[in-house]
Amino acid sequence: MIELLKSIFIDPVELHGNLIVLKTSSEYENQEQTNSIFSDKWLKHDIKSQLDSMELFQLRWYLVLYGFNDEKELKEFLQTKKYILDAGCGLGYKAAWMALLSSESIVIGMDFSDAVLSAAEHYKGIDNLFFVKGDISQTNIKDNSIDYISCDQVIHHTENPAKTFEHLSNKLSVSGQIGCYVYAKKAIPRELIDEYFRTFTLKCTKEEIWEMSEQLTKLGKTLSELNAKIDVPDIPLLNIKGGSYDVQRFIYWNFLKCFWNEKIGWNGSVSTNFDWYGPSNASRYSEEEFRSWITINNLATLYFHREEACYSGRFLKQES
């Protein structure tokens, strides 16, 4: 298995247990800031407490995002794949999930943040699972070698997401598949605030962003507990959709991300707000923009999902 693992990399790699060592760096200032932010985020809390608050919620949502009816269907899908890459694996729990579901596959979790080091330690007992600290836009993996790439909730944090998607698509074997998620564009007032904050973030310390994330979580929780609804007219020029809204949801979608979700609790909600406001790289897309990536890279759409927060799908590499 080790030789098979090493064979898919362009340049020679070193293996220390389940940790693959690459010699790569990022040339982009914003990417370095984004990587630093996520290193701080993932390592701020004990890995076990992070998983307790997020894992079940995220794994169930994964099935919805990528068109699997249940875990059994995902398992059957993964067991047909020799090489699986979790591109932007964070704490590694999805990579571990896939490795356990498909024990004959070689699963690689790649992330440019230091979380991957904790993931390698936490999951060192899974024989077919490996981790690498690397840039998913410059993977050092050979073209046409990966059978399934999962790039879940991360590509918009790279310096040039369209180029990253192209890079990952090139790594797919013929008839390989990629599952990818991007942030959706919101109403114009929300977009203006979000876009302004991408630059402002560079002037903030991590501690300041964590403090603000806690404040926004408290605001979201307070608004949710009002349990109040309002009727809103359509305002097309601002991309505000009319209808009956919970007050927190109306402010959240159209003006200010103040996330609160009781199911994942306080720490998970604070972390989600930090995810949004911390990194200087956090692009948003229309459905048409996202779908254009699929066409440009000669992929076929097998499944497409849309909701207020995002677009996601699973796409098949076609023969040239």
C-alpha positions in Angstrom: 0.0 0.0 0.0 2.9 2.4 0.8 4.4 2.0 -2.7 1.0 2.6 -4.3 0.6 5.7 -2.2 4.0 7.1 -3.1 3.4 6.3 -6.8 0.7 9.0 -7.3 2.9 11.9 -6.3 5.0 13.8 -8.9 8.0 14.5 -6.7 9.3 12.0 -4.1 7.6 12.2 -0.7 8.6 11.1 2.7 6.3 9.1 4.9 6.4 9.4 8.7 3.8 6.9 10.0 0.6 8.1 8.4 1.9 11.6 7.6 3.1 12.4 4.1 5.7 15.1 3.9 5.8 17.5 1.0 8.1 20.5 0.3 5.5 23.1 -0.8 4.7 26.7 0.1 2.1 29.3 -0.9 3.1 32.4 -2.9 0.0 34.3 -1.9 -0.2 36.6 1.1 -4.0 36.1 1.4 -3.6 32.4 1.3 -0.9 32.5 4.1 -3.3 34.6 6.2 -6.2 32.1 5.5 -4.0 29.1 6.3 -2.9 30.8 9.6 -6.5 31.5 10.5 -7.6 27.9 10.0 -4.6 26.6 11.9 -5.7 28.8 14.8 -9.3 27.8 14.5 -8.8 24.0 14.4 -6.2 24.0 17.2 -7.9 26.5 19.5 -10.1 23.8 21.0 -9.3 20.2 21.8 -9.9 18.0 18.7 -12.3 15.7 20.6 -14.5 18.6 21.6 -14.5 19.9 18.1 -15.7 16.5 16.8 -18.3 16.1 19.5 -20.0 19.3 18.4 -19.7 19.1 14.7 -19.2 15.6 13.4 -22.7 14.1 13.4 -24.2 17.2 11.9 -21.6 17.5 9.2 -21.6 13.9 8.2 -25.4 13.8 7.8 -25.2 17.1 5.8 -22.5 15.6 3.6 -24.9 12.9 2.3 -27.4 15.7 1.4 -24.8 17.9 -0.3 -23.5 15.1 -2.6 -26.6 13.1 -3.4 -26.3 10.0 -1.2 -29.5 8.7 0.3 -27.8 7.1 3.3 -24.4 6.0 4.6 -24.8 2.6 3.0 -25.1 4.2 -0.5 -22.0 6.3 0.2 -20.1 3.1 1.3 -21.0 1.3 -1.9 -19.8 4.2 -3.9 -16.5 4.6 -2.1 -15.7 0.9 -2.3 -15.4 1.2 -6.1 -12.6 3.8 -5.7 -8.9 2.9 -5.3 -7.7 6.4 -4.5 -9.7 9.0 -2.5 -8.6 12.5 -1.7 -10.2 14.7 0.9 -9.0 18.1 -0.3 -9.1 20.5 2.6 -9.7 17.9 5.2 -9.4 20.1 8.4 -9.6 17.9 11.4 -9.8 14.8 9.2 -13.1 13.3 10.4 -14.6 13.0 6.9 -11.4 11.4 5.6 -11.5 8.9 8.5 -15.2 8.3 7.8 -14.4 7.4 4.2 -11.4 5.3 5.1 -13.5 3.2 7.5 -16.4 2.8 5.0 -13.9 1.6 2.3 -11.0 -0.3 3.9 -9.5 -1.3 0.6 -9.2 2.2 -0.7 -6.2 4.5 -0.1 -7.6 7.7 1.5 -5.5 10.9 1.7 -6.5 13.9 3.7 -4.8 17.1 2.6 -4.9 20.5 4.3 -2.6 23.5 4.5 -3.4 24.3 8.1 -1.8 22.7 11.1 -5.0 20.8 11.9 -3.8 18.1 9.6 -1.0 17.3 12.1 -3.5 16.8 14.8 -5.7 14.7 12.5 -2.7 12.4 11.7 -2.1 11.8 15.4 -5.8 11.3 16.2 -6.4 8.8 13.4 -3.1 6.9 13.3 -4.9 3.6 13.9 -6.6 3.6 10.5 -4.3 1.7 8.2 -5.6 2.9 4.9 -5.7 6.6 5.9 -2.9 9.1 5.3 -2.6 12.8 5.8 -0.5 15.5 4.1 0.1 19.1 4.9 -0.2 20.8 1.5 -1.9 23.3 -0.7 -4.9 21.8 -2.5 -4.3 24.1 -5.4 -0.7 22.6 -5.8 -1.1 19.0 -4.7 2.0 17.5 -6.2 -0.3 14.6 -7.3 -0.1 13.2 -10.8 -2.9 13.9 -13.3 -5.5 11.2 -13.9 -4.8 9.3 -10.7 -7.6 10.0 -8.1 -10.9 8.2 -8.4 -12.9 10.4 -6.0 -12.0 13.9 -4.7 -14.1 15.4 -1.9 -13.6 19.2 -1.7 -16.2 20.0 0.9 -16.7 23.6 2.1 -13.1 24.7 1.4 -12.4 25.6 -2.2 -13.7 29.2 -1.8 -10.9 29.7 0.8 -8.2 29.2 -1.8 -6.5 32.1 -3.6 -8.1 31.3 -7.0 -11.0 28.8 -6.6 -11.6 28.4 -10.3 -8.0 27.5 -10.8 -8.0 25.2 -7.8 -11.0 23.4 -9.2 -9.3 23.0 -12.6 -6.2 21.6 -10.8 -8.2 19.1 -8.9 -10.2 18.1 -11.9 -7.0 17.3 -13.7 -6.1 14.9 -10.9 -9.2 12.8 -11.6 -8.9 9.4 -13.3 -11.1 8.9 -16.3 -14.6 8.4 -14.9 -13.4 9.7 -11.6 -15.7 12.0 -9.6 -15.3 15.2 -7.6 -17.7 16.4 -5.0 -17.4 20.2 -4.5 -19.2 22.9 -2.4 -19.0 26.7 -2.8 -20.5 29.6 -0.9 -23.5 31.1 -2.6 -23.8 34.9 -3.2 -26.3 36.6 -0.9 -28.3 39.8 -1.0 -26.3 42.9 -2.0 -26.2 44.5 1.6 -24.7 41.2 2.9 -22.3 40.9 0.0 -21.0 44.5 0.5 -20.3 43.9 4.2 -18.7 40.5 3.5 -16.5 41.9 0.7 -15.4 44.9 2.9 -14.4 42.5 5.6 -12.1 40.5 3.4 -9.7 43.4 3.4 -10.4 44.5 7.0 -9.6 41.0 8.2 -5.9 41.5 7.3 -5.7 44.3 9.9 -7.3 42.2 12.7 -5.7 39.9 15.2 -7.0 36.3 15.5 -8.0 37.2 19.1 -10.1 40.1 17.8 -11.9 37.9 15.3 -12.6 35.2 17.8 -14.1 37.8 20.2 -16.2 39.2 17.4 -17.3 35.7 16.4 -18.5 35.1 20.0 -20.4 38.4 19.9 -22.1 37.5 16.6 -23.0 34.1 18.0 -24.6 35.8 21.0 -26.5 38.1 18.6 -27.7 35.2 16.5 -28.8 33.3 19.6 -30.6 36.3 21.0 -32.4 37.0 17.7 -33.4 33.3 17.4 -34.8 33.3 20.9 -37.2 36.1 19.9 -39.1 33.5 17.9 -40.6 36.3 15.9 -41.5 36.4 12.2 -41.8 39.3 9.7 -43.3 39.6 6.2 -40.8 41.1 3.7 -41.6 42.4 0.2 -39.4 41.4 -2.8 -36.6 43.9 -3.3 -35.1 42.6 -6.6 -32.5 45.3 -7.0 -30.9 44.3 -3.7 -31.5 40.6 -4.3 -33.7 40.4 -1.2 -36.3 37.7 -1.6 -39.7 38.4 -0.2 -41.7 36.1 2.1 -42.2 35.3 5.8 -38.9 35.3 7.7 -37.7 34.5 11.2 -36.1 37.7 12.3 -32.7 36.1 12.8 -32.8 34.4 9.4 -33.8 37.7 7.6 -30.9 39.5 9.1 -28.6 36.6 8.6 -29.3 36.1 4.9 -29.5 39.7 3.8 -27.3 41.8 6.1 -25.0 40.2 8.6 -23.8 36.6 9.2 -24.7 36.0 12.8 -24.8 32.2 12.9 -26.5 30.3 15.6 -27.5 26.6 15.5 -28.6 24.9 18.7 -27.8 21.5 17.3 -24.1 22.2 17.2 -24.0 24.4 20.3 -22.0 27.4 21.3 -18.5 26.3 20.3 -19.7 25.0 16.9 -21.6 28.2 16.2 -18.7 30.4 17.2 -16.4 28.4 15.0 -18.8 28.7 12.1 -18.8 32.5 12.5 -15.0 32.5 12.7 -14.9 30.4 9.5 -16.7 33.2 7.7 -15.1 36.3 9.0 -11.6 35.0 9.8 -10.1 34.2 6.4 -9.3 36.9 3.9 -10.1 34.3 1.1 -13.8 33.5 1.1 -15.3 33.8 -2.4 -19.0 33.6 -3.2 -20.6 32.5 -6.4 -23.8 32.5 -8.4 -25.1 29.1 -9.6 -24.2 30.1 -13.2 -20.6 30.9 -12.2 -20.2 27.6 -10.4 -21.8 25.6 -13.2 -19.4 27.2 -15.7 -16.5 25.4 -13.9 -18.1 22.1 -14.7 -18.4 22.9 -18.4 -14.9 24.4 -18.7 -13.4 21.3 -17.2 -15.3 18.8 -19.3 -17.2 17.3 -16.4 -20.7 15.9 -16.4 -23.2 16.8 -13.6 -24.3 13.7 -11.7 -26.0 15.5 -8.8 -26.6 19.2 -8.1 -27.7 20.7 -4.8 -28.7 24.3 -4.0 -29.7 26.1 -0.8 -29.4 29.6 0.5 -25.9 29.1 1.9 -24.3 27.1 -0.9 -24.2 25.2 -4.2 -22.7 21.7 -4.2 -22.6 18.7 -6.5 -20.9 15.6 -7.7 -19.3 15.7 -11.1 -17.9 13.0 -13.5 -14.7 13.3 -15.5 -15.4 12.5 -19.1 -13.1 11.1 -21.7 -11.5 13.9 -23.8 
